[in-house]
Amino acid sequence: MKPNKNSSRGRQEGKKSTPLSRKRKPLDRKPIKKTTPKTNSVSKKDESSGIRLNKYIANSGICSRREADTYIEHGSVEVNGKLVTEMGYKVQPDDVVKFDGTSITPEQKKYVLLNKPKNYITTMDDDRGRKTVMDLIANASKERIYPVGRLDRNTTGLLLFTNDGDLAKKLTHPKHNVRKLYHATLDRKLDLKDLEKLRGDVVIEGRKVFIDAVSYVDGEPKSEVGIEIHSGRNRIVRKIFEHVGYKVNKLDRVIFAELTKKNLPRGRWRELTNLEVANLQKMQ
C-alpha cells in the first residue's frame, strides 16, 4: 500500500507543478502586452507628423488645396521620385516633392496690400513690355506672391497679393460675398432715375449682376458714385454704368474684403497685420 501512497503523492506533486508552470506563462507575456501598444503609438505618431500632400502644394504657392487634389489625381506630383496619386498621402520633412518635374517647398505665408496706380496691368509679366503690378511690389517679399483677382489697367485702388492659395480662392469666389466698394467718376451727373435702375435688376451679357449698394458720394457732384458689388467679372463696374448710358472716367477700389486704403498712398504697399489676416481667414 505504501508504494501506492508514494505514487499518489507523486501524482499530486505532479499536479501542483503543472498549475505553477501555467501561472508563469502570463507573467512572461506581460512585457509583450506592454510593449506592443508602444510600438503602435510610435508608428501612428510618425504618420501624423507629416503634412497632407495637397496642403504641402498649396503652402508652396502653386494653387489651392482643392486644385492640388486635381493635379495629384492627374499625375502631376512626385514624391522621392515616385508618382503619387493618393489624396491623403503625408509628406515627411525629408521627402523631396516635385510638381511637374520641379522641386517645391512650403513657403512662409505672405500677405501684401497695394494701392494700385493707373497704367499698371494686373499680370505676372507682359510680353509687350507694359508696366505690371509686380514691378510695384518687387521688394515686398522674397516668396512668390500673386495678385488676388484683377484690376484693369486704368482702375486704381486696393489689390491684395499672397502665396496663400486657399485664401486667394476664398476671396475670389462669389459665394463668399467678399465686399468690394468702388468710387466711380462718371462723364456726367447720374440721373436719379438711372440710379434707381441700378438698384433694381441689372442683366449684362445675359447674366444678372448683383449690386449690393449704389449711391451718390456725400459732398461730391452727382457724377461721383459709390458702388458695392461682390462679382469678380472682368470690367464689370464699367459695364454696369455703360448699361445705363454712362462712361466711367475714373474708377478706384476703396475697400476690398474690409481692407481699406487708410495710410496707404497711391503706388505704395504694406504687409497685412496678423489681425487682418485672421479676419480674412475667418470669412465664411
C-alpha positions in Angstrom: 0.0 0.0 0.0 2.9 2.4 0.7 4.1 2.3 -2.8 0.6 3.3 -3.9 0.6 6.3 -1.4 4.0 7.4 -2.8 2.8 7.1 -6.3 -0.3 9.0 -5.3 1.8 11.7 -3.7 3.9 11.8 -6.8 0.9 12.4 -8.9 -0.3 15.1 -6.6 3.1 16.7 -6.7 2.9 16.5 -10.5 -0.5 18.2 -10.4 0.9 21.0 -8.3 3.8 21.6 -10.6 1.5 22.0 -13.7 -0.5 25.0 -12.4 2.6 26.7 -11.3 4.1 26.4 -14.7 0.9 27.8 -16.2 0.9 30.7 -13.8 4.3 31.7 -15.0 3.3 32.0 -18.7 1.0 35.0 -18.3 3.9 36.7 -16.4 6.1 36.0 -19.4 3.6 37.7 -21.7 3.1 40.9 -19.7 6.2 42.6 -21.1 4.9 41.8 -24.6 1.5 43.2 -23.9 3.1 46.4 -22.6 5.5 46.9 -25.4 3.0 46.2 -28.3 0.9 49.4 -27.8 4.1 51.5 -27.5 5.3 50.2 -30.9 1.9 51.0 -32.5 1.8 54.5 -31.0 5.2 55.4 -32.4 4.1 54.3 -35.8 0.9 56.4 -35.7 2.9 59.4 -34.4 5.3 59.1 -37.4 2.4 59.0 -39.8 0.7 62.0 -38.2 3.9 64.1 -38.1 3.8 64.8 -41.9 1.6 67.3 -43.8 -1.0 66.3 -46.3 0.3 66.4 -49.9 -2.4 68.8 -51.1 -1.7 71.2 -48.2 2.0 71.0 -49.0 1.4 72.0 -52.6 -0.9 74.9 -51.5 1.7 76.1 -49.0 4.2 76.2 -51.8 2.1 78.8 -53.5 1.2 76.7 -56.5 -2.6 76.6 -56.1 -5.4 76.0 -53.6 -5.8 72.6 -51.8 -8.8 71.7 -54.0 -6.9 72.4 -57.2 -4.0 70.4 -55.8 -6.2 67.4 -55.4 -6.9 67.5 -59.2 -3.2 67.8 -60.0 -2.4 64.9 -57.7 -5.2 62.8 -59.3 -3.9 63.5 -62.8 -0.3 62.5 -62.0 1.4 65.9 -61.7 3.2 65.2 -58.4 6.1 63.0 -57.5 7.5 62.3 -54.0 11.0 60.9 -53.8 11.0 60.1 -57.5 7.7 58.1 -57.4 4.4 59.2 -58.8 1.8 59.8 -56.0 -1.9 59.9 -56.7 -3.1 59.2 -53.2 -5.1 62.1 -51.8 -4.2 61.6 -48.1 -0.5 61.0 -48.6 1.6 62.5 -45.8 4.8 64.3 -46.8 7.6 63.9 -44.3 10.3 66.5 -43.6 13.0 64.8 -45.6 10.8 64.0 -48.6 11.5 65.6 -52.0 8.3 66.7 -53.7 8.2 67.7 -57.4 5.4 69.4 -59.2 5.5 69.0 -63.0 9.2 68.0 -62.6 10.2 71.0 -60.5 11.0 70.7 -56.8 8.8 72.6 -54.5 8.9 73.5 -50.8 6.3 75.2 -48.5 6.8 78.9 -48.2 6.1 81.3 -45.4 2.7 82.8 -46.0 2.8 86.4 -47.1 0.0 89.0 -47.5 0.7 92.3 -49.2 -1.7 95.1 -49.9 -1.1 97.5 -52.7 -2.8 100.9 -53.6 -2.5 100.4 -57.3 -2.0 103.5 -59.6 -3.1 103.9 -63.2 -1.3 102.4 -66.2 -0.2 99.2 -64.5 -1.7 95.9 -65.6 -2.6 93.1 -63.2 -0.4 90.2 -64.5 2.8 88.5 -63.6 4.6 89.7 -66.7 3.8 91.3 -70.1 5.2 90.3 -73.5 4.5 93.8 -74.8 6.7 95.4 -72.2 4.0 97.2 -70.3 4.3 98.0 -66.6 2.8 95.4 -64.3 1.7 95.5 -60.7 4.6 93.1 -60.0 7.0 95.9 -60.6 5.5 97.8 -57.7 5.8 95.0 -55.2 9.2 93.7 -56.4 10.8 94.1 -53.0 7.8 93.2 -50.9 8.6 89.6 -50.4 11.2 87.0 -51.1 8.4 84.5 -51.5 6.5 84.2 -54.8 3.2 86.2 -54.3 0.4 86.6 -56.7 -2.4 89.1 -57.2 -5.8 88.1 -55.8 -8.3 88.9 -58.7 -7.7 91.7 -61.1 -7.9 95.5 -61.6 -7.8 96.7 -65.2 -5.1 99.0 -66.4 -6.9 102.3 -65.7 -8.5 101.2 -62.4 -6.8 102.3 -59.2 -7.1 101.2 -55.6 -6.7 98.1 -53.4 -5.1 94.9 -54.7 -4.0 92.1 -52.5 -1.1 89.8 -53.1 -0.4 86.5 -51.4 1.0 82.9 -51.8 -1.9 81.5 -49.7 -3.7 79.6 -52.4 -6.7 78.7 -50.1 -7.3 82.3 -49.1 -7.0 83.5 -52.6 -9.6 81.0 -53.8 -11.9 82.1 -51.0 -11.6 85.8 -51.8 -12.3 85.4 -55.5 -15.3 83.0 -55.2 -18.7 84.8 -55.5 -20.3 82.5 -52.9 -18.2 84.2 -50.1 -19.7 87.6 -50.9 -16.4 89.4 -50.5 -17.1 93.1 -50.2 -15.7 95.4 -52.9 -16.5 99.1 -52.8 -15.6 101.4 -55.7 -15.6 105.1 -56.2 -16.6 105.8 -59.8 -16.3 109.2 -61.5 -18.7 109.4 -64.4 -18.6 111.5 -67.6 -21.8 113.4 -66.4 -24.2 113.5 -63.5 -26.0 110.3 -62.8 -29.8 110.9 -63.1 -31.9 109.7 -60.2 -34.0 107.5 -62.5 -30.8 105.8 -63.7 -29.6 105.4 -60.1 -32.9 103.7 -59.3 -32.4 101.4 -62.3 -29.1 100.2 -60.8 -30.9 99.4 -57.6 -33.2 97.1 -59.5 -32.5 94.0 -61.6 -29.5 94.5 -63.9 -28.7 92.0 -66.6 -25.4 92.3 -68.5 -24.4 89.9 -71.3 -27.3 87.7 -70.4 -26.3 87.3 -66.7 -27.8 89.1 -63.7 -25.4 91.3 -61.8 -25.8 91.6 -58.1 -25.3 95.2 -56.9 -25.2 95.3 -53.1 -25.4 99.1 -52.9 -25.1 102.2 -55.1 -25.4 105.8 -54.1 -24.1 109.3 -54.7 -20.9 110.2 -52.8 -21.7 112.6 -50.0 -20.5 116.1 -50.5 -19.5 115.5 -54.1 -21.1 116.2 -57.5 -23.7 113.7 -58.7 -21.1 112.4 -61.2 -19.3 110.8 -58.2 -20.9 107.5 -57.3 -20.1 104.8 -54.8 -21.0 101.2 -55.8 -20.6 98.0 -53.8 -20.5 94.6 -55.5 -19.1 91.1 -54.9 -18.9 90.0 -58.5 -15.5 89.3 -60.0 -16.4 89.6 -63.6 -14.0 91.4 -65.9 -14.6 95.2 -66.1 -18.0 94.7 -64.5 -18.3 98.1 -62.8 -17.6 99.9 -66.1 -20.1 97.7 -67.8 -22.7 98.4 -65.2 -22.6 102.2 -65.8 -22.4 101.7 -69.6 -25.6 99.6 -69.3 -27.5 102.8 -68.3 -25.6 105.1 -70.7 -22.6 106.5 -68.8 -18.9 106.3 -69.2 -16.6 105.8 -66.2 -13.7 108.3 -66.4 -12.1 107.2 -63.1 -12.5 104.1 -61.0 -11.0 103.5 -57.6 -11.4 100.5 -55.4 -11.5 101.8 -51.8 -12.5 98.7 -49.9 -11.6 95.1 -50.5 -12.7 92.4 -48.0 -12.9 95.1 -45.3 -9.4 96.2 -46.0 -9.1 100.0 -46.7 -6.6 102.5 -48.1 -6.1 104.2 -44.8 -2.5 105.4 -44.5 -1.6 103.8 -47.8 -0.6 106.3 -50.5 -1.1 105.5 -54.2 1.7 103.3 -55.6 2.7 102.1 -52.1 2.3 98.7 -50.4 2.2 97.3 -46.9 2.0 93.9 -45.2 -1.2 92.9 -43.6 -1.3 92.8 -39.8 -1.8 89.5 -38.0 -5.3 90.6 -37.0 -6.2 91.5 -40.7 -5.0 88.0 -41.8 -7.0 86.3 -39.1 -10.2 88.2 -40.0 -9.8 87.2 -43.7 -9.3 83.6 -42.8 -12.5 83.7 -40.6 -14.6 84.8 -43.5 -17.3 82.3 -44.4 
